[in-house]
Amino acid sequence: MSTDISLKQINKLAIPALISGVSEPILSLTDAAIIGNMDNNATESLAAVGIVTTFLSMLIWVLGQTRSAISSIVSQYLGAKNLEAVKNLPAQAMFIITSLSVIIILTTYPFAAQIFQLYNASDLILNYSVDYYQIRVFGFPFTLFTIAVFGTFRGLQNTFIPMIIAIVGASANIVLDVILVYGIEGVIAPMHIKGAAYASVGAQILMALLSANYILKKTNIPLLITFPFNPEIKRFILMIVNLFIRTIALNVALYFGTSLATKYGPVYIAAYTIAINLWFLGAFLIDGYASAGNILSGKLLGAKAYSSLITLSTKLIRYGIMVGTVIAVLGALLYFPIGHIFTNDKAVLKEFYKVFWIVLAMQPLCALAFIFDGVFKGLGKMQYLRNVLLFSTLLVFIPVVLITDYFGYKLYGIFCAFTLWIIARGIPLIIKFRKTYSTLAQNT
């Protein structure tokens, strides 16, 4: 097996992963753009989408870590030329994760109002949040199933099929959004925010069906669960537990950001919704190279090709910073038109434009943090990732955001806290990686 790492090889994995990775933020951005331009309570609806999106992102990121865990294990066994030993692992992982998602639906659906009150939602925003969530949550199991399938394909060094599925799903969501939110005169009555939720669920179901079809036709990985559990299921569950704690820490930061923005009023949470969703989009664009790092690092570790691991990290840093810089420059060139895509409310746009430059300036820093997140996931070093996120959230983000809130910096304070949070996430990963694998490369 060749362990040479070229730009062509990285891009072959990164570009399709980049495209497929934006499917979830595109679902939310599409909802935000279409809802933000409604004639009926657009600002309150946009605020509700922002609150629910934050909560759903937390759930998806917590349980969606299956993708990284499956990809890590499968790619390592592929590198060691022993794939047959974990052939039945993906189906078992999908069974575990979709079972948990059903439990989450049963425990959150009846308490949706109480959940979103914790985000400081009230009155019309709270009502819209509950309406939107109690529909969108039913797409949750389908999303997690799709994510697990994507993880399996990534472990097999294939990001092209997930890209195809994501493109179809995102396109379907846009079409359904327009039809169900605005309606078709004489055929379908406008459903407003509920229509956006139904559109997202429909797209998620479609993606799950396509995922099942492709994995059965294009691989020899079965979807029928068999017992006993694969010996690697213990390592899989341990990875998930560490990633679970890590993701809780990540979402504590998102919770503080969203709840504080909501406290400042509808205009601020609407502006925050646009900014944070664009930040998510940038993150997922950069995630293409993080995914390449995830996929290739696991394979190289399985092959014990430590020198190639160092080469991979150097190239990923270079390409990631380039992508982050391009995103920032494009955002700067389209600074004012971007805001009008989501709303024409002058008060909302005023607050959005005040902080959008911070979101853009963060992009190269995000590239470093996210790429090394991906590399460490591919290496299976979930415990270290957990510790770094706990440190950056509890000792950096929360103190900064509370101090800036006290001094009345509002959205400025929230996004400055996010910037320092990203720096605190990235630097320890780079230092740890270089120290560990440079030594191993020298000794082999």
C-alpha positions as CSV (number, residue, x, y, z in Angstrom):
1,M,0.0,0.0,0.0
2,S,1.4,3.4,-1.0
3,T,1.8,5.9,1.9
4,D,2.8,8.8,-0.3
5,I,0.6,11.8,0.3
6,S,0.0,14.2,-2.7
7,L,-2.2,17.2,-3.1
8,K,-4.3,15.2,-5.7
9,Q,-4.9,12.5,-3.1
10,I,-5.9,15.0,-0.4
11,N,-8.2,16.9,-2.7
12,K,-9.8,13.7,-4.0
13,L,-11.0,13.1,-0.5
14,A,-11.3,16.7,0.7
15,I,-13.4,18.3,-2.1
16,P,-16.3,15.7,-2.0
17,A,-16.2,15.7,1.8
18,L,-16.3,19.5,1.7
19,I,-19.4,19.4,-0.5
20,S,-21.2,16.7,1.5
21,G,-20.2,18.3,4.8
22,V,-22.2,21.5,4.1
23,S,-25.5,19.5,3.8
24,E,-26.6,20.1,7.4
25,P,-25.7,23.8,7.5
26,I,-27.4,24.3,4.1
27,L,-30.6,22.8,5.5
28,S,-30.5,25.4,8.3
29,L,-29.3,28.2,6.1
30,T,-32.0,27.5,3.6
31,D,-34.6,27.6,6.4
32,A,-33.2,30.8,7.7
33,A,-33.0,32.5,4.3
34,I,-36.6,31.6,3.2
35,I,-38.1,32.2,6.6
36,G,-36.3,35.5,7.0
37,N,-38.0,36.8,3.9
38,M,-41.6,35.8,4.9
39,D,-44.2,38.5,5.2
40,N,-45.6,36.9,8.4
41,N,-43.5,37.5,11.6
42,A,-40.2,36.9,9.8
43,T,-37.9,38.2,12.6
44,E,-39.5,36.1,15.3
45,S,-39.5,33.0,13.0
46,L,-35.9,33.6,12.1
47,A,-35.0,33.8,15.8
48,A,-36.9,30.6,16.5
49,V,-35.0,28.8,13.7
50,G,-31.7,30.0,15.3
51,I,-32.6,28.7,18.7
52,V,-33.8,25.3,17.5
53,T,-30.9,24.9,15.1
54,T,-28.5,25.4,18.0
55,F,-30.2,22.7,20.0
56,L,-30.5,20.3,17.1
57,S,-26.9,20.9,16.2
58,M,-26.0,19.9,19.8
59,L,-27.9,16.6,19.5
60,I,-26.5,15.9,16.0
61,W,-23.0,16.7,17.1
62,V,-23.2,14.6,20.2
63,L,-24.6,11.5,18.6
64,G,-23.2,12.2,15.1
65,Q,-19.7,11.5,16.4
66,T,-20.4,7.9,15.2
67,R,-19.1,9.1,11.9
68,S,-15.6,9.9,13.2
69,A,-15.5,6.7,15.4
70,I,-16.5,4.4,12.6
71,S,-14.2,6.2,10.1
72,S,-11.3,5.9,12.5
73,I,-11.6,2.2,13.1
74,V,-12.5,1.2,9.6
75,S,-9.6,3.3,8.1
76,Q,-7.1,1.8,10.6
77,Y,-8.1,-1.7,9.7
78,L,-8.0,-0.8,6.0
79,G,-4.4,0.5,6.5
80,A,-3.5,-2.8,8.3
81,K,-5.1,-4.8,5.4
82,N,-7.6,-6.5,7.8
83,L,-10.9,-5.0,6.9
84,E,-12.8,-8.3,7.2
85,A,-12.3,-8.1,11.0
86,V,-14.6,-5.1,11.3
87,K,-17.1,-5.8,8.5
88,N,-20.1,-6.2,10.9
89,L,-19.2,-3.1,13.1
90,P,-21.0,-0.4,11.1
91,A,-24.4,-2.1,11.3
92,Q,-24.0,-2.6,15.1
93,A,-23.0,1.1,15.5
94,M,-26.0,2.2,13.4
95,F,-28.3,0.1,15.6
96,I,-26.9,1.6,18.8
97,I,-27.0,5.2,17.6
98,T,-30.5,5.2,16.1
99,S,-31.9,3.5,19.2
100,L,-30.5,6.4,21.3
101,S,-32.1,8.9,18.9
102,V,-35.5,7.4,19.4
103,I,-35.1,7.7,23.2
104,I,-34.1,11.4,22.7
105,I,-37.3,12.1,20.7
106,L,-39.4,10.5,23.4
107,T,-37.7,12.5,26.1
108,T,-37.5,15.9,24.4
109,Y,-40.7,16.1,22.4
110,P,-43.1,16.6,25.4
111,F,-40.7,19.2,27.0
112,A,-39.9,21.3,24.0
113,A,-41.3,24.5,25.6
114,Q,-39.3,24.0,28.8
115,I,-36.1,23.3,26.7
116,F,-36.4,26.5,24.7
117,Q,-37.2,28.6,27.7
118,L,-33.7,27.7,28.9
119,Y,-32.5,29.6,25.8
120,N,-34.5,32.6,27.0
121,A,-37.2,32.1,24.3
122,S,-40.6,33.5,25.2
123,D,-44.0,34.6,23.7
124,L,-44.2,34.2,19.9
125,I,-40.5,33.1,19.6
126,L,-41.1,30.3,22.1
127,N,-44.3,29.2,20.3
128,Y,-42.5,29.1,16.9
129,S,-39.5,27.3,18.4
130,V,-41.8,24.5,19.8
131,D,-43.7,24.2,16.5
132,Y,-40.5,24.0,14.5
133,Y,-38.7,21.5,16.8
134,Q,-41.6,19.1,17.2
135,I,-41.6,18.5,13.5
136,R,-37.8,18.6,12.8
137,V,-36.9,16.2,15.6
138,F,-38.5,13.3,13.6
139,G,-35.8,13.7,11.0
140,F,-33.2,13.0,13.8
141,P,-32.9,9.2,13.4
142,F,-32.6,9.5,9.6
143,T,-29.8,12.1,10.0
144,L,-27.8,9.9,12.4
145,F,-28.2,6.8,10.1
146,T,-26.9,8.9,7.2
147,I,-24.0,10.2,9.3
148,A,-23.0,6.6,10.2
149,V,-23.1,5.5,6.6
150,F,-21.0,8.5,5.7
151,G,-18.5,7.4,8.3
152,T,-18.3,3.9,6.8
153,F,-17.6,5.3,3.4
154,R,-15.0,7.6,4.7
155,G,-13.2,4.8,6.5
156,L,-13.2,3.0,3.1
157,Q,-11.5,6.2,1.6
158,N,-14.6,7.1,-0.4
159,T,-16.1,10.6,0.0
160,F,-17.7,10.8,-3.5
161,I,-20.8,8.8,-2.7
162,P,-21.6,10.9,0.5
163,M,-21.2,14.0,-1.7
164,I,-23.8,12.7,-4.2
165,I,-26.2,11.9,-1.3
166,A,-25.7,15.3,0.3
167,I,-26.2,17.2,-3.0
168,V,-29.5,15.4,-3.6
169,G,-30.7,16.0,0.0
170,A,-29.8,19.7,0.0
171,S,-31.4,20.3,-3.4
172,A,-34.6,18.5,-2.3
173,N,-34.7,20.6,0.9
174,I,-34.5,23.9,-1.1
175,V,-37.3,22.9,-3.4
176,L,-39.5,21.6,-0.5
177,D,-38.7,24.8,1.5
178,V,-40.0,27.1,-1.2
179,I,-43.1,25.0,-1.9
180,L,-44.1,24.4,1.8
181,V,-43.1,27.7,3.3
182,Y,-44.7,30.0,0.7
183,G,-47.2,27.5,-0.7
184,I,-48.5,27.1,-4.2
185,E,-51.6,29.2,-4.9
186,G,-54.7,27.1,-5.2
187,V,-52.7,23.9,-4.5
188,I,-50.8,24.1,-1.2
189,A,-51.5,26.7,1.5
190,P,-48.4,28.5,2.9
191,M,-47.2,26.6,6.0
192,H,-44.6,29.2,7.1
193,I,-42.2,28.0,9.8
194,K,-43.8,24.6,10.0
195,G,-43.3,24.1,6.2
196,A,-39.6,24.7,6.7
197,A,-39.5,22.0,9.3
198,Y,-41.4,19.5,7.1
199,A,-39.0,20.3,4.2
200,S,-36.0,19.4,6.3
201,V,-37.5,16.2,7.5
202,G,-38.4,15.2,4.0
203,A,-34.8,15.8,2.8
204,Q,-33.4,13.8,5.7
205,I,-35.5,10.8,5.0
206,L,-34.5,11.0,1.3
207,M,-30.8,11.1,2.3
208,A,-31.2,8.1,4.6
209,L,-32.9,6.0,1.8
210,L,-30.1,6.9,-0.6
211,S,-27.5,6.0,2.0
212,A,-28.9,2.6,2.6
213,N,-29.1,2.0,-1.2
214,Y,-25.5,3.0,-1.9
215,I,-23.9,1.1,1.0
216,L,-25.7,-2.1,0.0
217,K,-24.8,-1.7,-3.7
218,K,-21.3,-0.3,-3.6
219,T,-19.8,-2.1,-0.6
220,N,-19.8,-5.5,1.0
221,I,-20.7,-4.0,4.4
222,P,-24.1,-5.4,5.6
223,L,-26.8,-3.3,7.2
224,L,-28.4,-6.3,8.9
225,I,-27.1,-6.3,12.5
226,T,-25.5,-9.6,13.7
227,F,-24.4,-10.8,17.1
228,P,-22.2,-11.2,19.1
229,F,-20.9,-7.7,19.1
230,N,-17.6,-7.1,17.2
231,P,-14.6,-6.9,19.6
232,E,-14.0,-3.3,18.5
233,I,-17.4,-2.2,19.7
234,K,-15.8,-1.5,23.1
235,R,-13.3,0.9,21.6
236,F,-16.1,2.4,19.5
237,I,-18.2,3.0,22.6
238,L,-15.2,4.5,24.5
239,M,-14.6,6.8,21.5
240,I,-18.2,7.8,21.5
241,V,-18.2,8.5,25.3
242,N,-15.1,10.7,25.0
243,L,-16.6,12.5,22.0
244,F,-19.9,12.8,23.8
245,I,-18.2,14.7,26.7
246,R,-16.2,16.8,24.2
247,T,-19.3,17.7,22.2
248,I,-21.2,18.6,25.4
249,A,-18.4,21.0,26.2
250,L,-18.6,22.4,22.6
251,N,-22.4,22.9,22.9
252,V,-22.1,24.5,26.3
253,A,-20.3,27.3,24.4
254,L,-23.0,27.4,21.8
255,Y,-25.7,27.4,24.5
256,F,-24.1,30.5,26.2
257,G,-23.8,32.3,22.9
258,T,-27.4,31.6,21.9
259,S,-29.0,32.3,25.3
260,L,-27.2,35.6,25.7
261,A,-28.1,36.7,22.2
262,T,-31.7,35.8,22.9
263,K,-31.6,37.8,26.2
264,Y,-30.5,40.9,24.3
265,G,-33.8,40.8,22.2
266,P,-35.3,39.6,18.9
267,V,-33.1,41.8,16.8
268,Y,-29.9,40.5,18.3
269,I,-30.9,36.8,18.2
270,A,-32.0,37.2,14.6
271,A,-28.6,38.8,13.7
272,Y,-26.8,36.1,15.7
273,T,-28.7,33.4,13.9
274,I,-27.5,34.6,10.5
275,A,-23.9,35.1,11.8
276,I,-23.6,31.7,13.6
277,N,-25.1,29.8,10.7
278,L,-22.6,31.4,8.3
279,W,-19.9,30.5,10.7
280,F,-21.2,26.9,10.7
281,L,-21.1,27.0,6.9
282,G,-17.5,28.2,6.9
283,A,-16.6,25.5,9.5
284,F,-18.2,22.8,7.3
285,L,-16.4,24.0,4.2
286,I,-13.0,23.8,6.0
287,D,-14.2,20.4,7.3
288,G,-13.5,19.0,3.9
289,Y,-9.8,19.1,4.7
290,A,-10.4,18.0,8.2
291,S,-12.2,15.0,6.8
292,A,-9.2,14.2,4.6
293,G,-7.0,14.4,7.7
294,N,-9.4,12.0,9.5
295,I,-9.5,9.5,6.7
296,L,-5.8,9.5,5.8
297,S,-4.4,9.7,9.3
298,G,-6.3,6.6,10.3
299,K,-5.0,4.7,7.3
300,L,-1.4,5.9,7.8
301,L,-1.5,5.0,11.5
302,G,-2.8,1.5,10.6
303,A,0.2,1.2,8.2
304,K,2.6,2.7,10.8
305,A,3.7,5.3,8.3
306,Y,4.6,8.0,10.8
307,S,6.8,10.1,8.4
308,S,3.9,10.3,6.0
309,L,1.7,11.4,8.9
310,I,4.0,14.4,9.5
311,T,3.9,15.2,5.8
312,L,0.1,14.9,5.7
313,S,-0.2,17.4,8.7
314,T,2.1,19.9,7.0
315,K,0.2,19.9,3.8
316,L,-3.2,20.0,5.5
317,I,-2.1,23.1,7.5
318,R,-1.1,24.8,4.3
319,Y,-4.3,23.9,2.4
320,G,-6.6,24.6,5.3
321,I,-5.2,28.1,5.9
322,M,-5.6,28.8,2.1
323,V,-9.3,27.7,2.2
324,G,-10.0,29.7,5.3
325,T,-8.4,32.8,3.8
326,V,-10.4,32.3,0.5
327,I,-13.7,32.1,2.6
328,A,-12.8,35.2,4.5
329,V,-11.9,37.2,1.3
330,L,-15.1,36.1,-0.5
331,G,-17.1,37.0,2.5
332,A,-15.5,40.4,2.6
333,L,-16.2,41.0,-1.1
334,L,-19.9,40.1,-0.6
335,Y,-20.2,41.6,2.9
336,F,-23.4,43.6,2.4
337,P,-25.2,41.4,-0.2
338,I,-24.9,38.4,2.1
339,G,-26.9,40.0,4.8
340,H,-29.8,40.8,2.5
341,I,-30.1,37.1,1.5
342,F,-31.4,36.4,4.9
343,T,-33.4,39.5,5.9
344,N,-34.3,43.0,4.9
345,D,-34.9,44.1,8.4
346,K,-32.6,47.2,8.9
347,A,-32.2,46.7,12.6
348,V,-31.2,43.1,12.2
349,L,-28.8,43.9,9.4
350,K,-27.2,46.7,11.4
351,E,-26.3,44.3,14.3
352,F,-25.2,41.5,11.8
353,Y,-22.8,43.8,10.0
354,K,-21.2,44.9,13.2
355,V,-20.0,41.3,13.9
356,F,-19.8,39.6,10.5
357,W,-16.1,40.8,10.1
358,I,-15.2,38.8,13.2
359,V,-16.8,35.6,11.7
360,L,-14.7,36.1,8.6
361,A,-11.4,36.9,10.4
362,M,-11.9,33.6,12.4
363,Q,-11.8,31.4,9.3
364,P,-8.0,30.7,9.0
365,L,-7.9,30.1,12.7
366,C,-10.9,27.7,12.4
367,A,-9.0,25.9,9.6
368,L,-6.1,24.9,12.0
369,A,-8.4,23.9,14.8
370,F,-10.8,21.8,12.7
371,I,-8.1,20.1,10.6
372,F,-6.3,18.9,13.7
373,D,-9.7,17.9,15.2
374,G,-10.1,15.6,12.1
375,V,-6.5,14.2,12.3
376,F,-6.9,13.3,16.0
377,K,-10.2,11.7,15.3
378,G,-8.6,9.6,12.6
379,L,-5.9,8.6,15.0
380,G,-8.5,7.6,17.6
381,K,-7.1,10.1,20.2
382,M,-10.6,11.0,21.4
383,Q,-9.6,11.4,25.1
384,Y,-7.1,14.2,24.3
385,L,-9.7,16.0,22.1
386,R,-12.1,15.8,25.1
387,N,-9.6,17.4,27.4
388,V,-8.8,20.2,25.0
389,L,-12.5,21.1,24.5
390,L,-13.1,21.0,28.3
391,F,-10.2,23.4,28.8
392,S,-11.1,25.8,26.0
393,T,-14.8,26.0,27.0
394,L,-14.6,26.1,30.8
395,L,-11.4,28.2,31.2
396,V,-11.5,30.4,28.0
397,F,-14.9,30.8,26.4
398,I,-17.2,31.0,29.4
399,P,-15.1,33.5,31.4
400,V,-14.7,35.7,28.4
401,V,-18.3,35.7,27.3
402,L,-19.5,36.4,30.8
403,I,-17.1,39.3,31.3
404,T,-18.0,40.8,27.9
405,D,-21.7,40.4,28.7
406,Y,-21.1,42.2,32.0
407,F,-19.5,45.2,30.2
408,G,-22.4,45.2,27.6
409,Y,-20.5,44.2,24.5
410,K,-23.4,42.0,23.4
411,L,-22.7,40.3,20.0
412,Y,-19.2,41.7,19.9
413,G,-18.4,39.9,23.1
414,I,-20.0,36.6,22.0
415,F,-17.9,36.4,18.8
416,C,-14.7,37.6,20.4
417,A,-15.2,34.7,22.9
418,F,-15.7,32.3,20.0
419,T,-12.4,33.5,18.5
420,L,-10.4,33.0,21.6
421,W,-12.1,29.6,22.0
422,I,-11.0,28.5,18.6
423,I,-7.3,29.5,19.3
424,A,-7.4,27.6,22.6
425,R,-8.6,24.5,20.7
426,G,-6.1,24.5,17.9
427,I,-2.7,25.3,19.5
428,P,-2.6,22.3,22.0
429,L,-3.5,19.9,19.2
430,I,-0.7,21.1,16.9
431,I,1.9,20.9,19.7
432,K,0.8,17.4,20.8
433,F,0.7,16.0,17.3
434,R,4.1,17.3,16.4
435,K,5.7,16.2,19.6
436,T,4.3,12.6,19.4
437,Y,4.6,11.7,15.8
438,S,7.9,13.5,15.0
439,T,9.5,11.3,17.7
440,L,7.8,8.1,16.2
441,A,9.0,9.1,12.7
442,Q,12.5,9.5,13.9
443,N,12.5,6.1,15.6
444,T,11.2,4.1,12.6
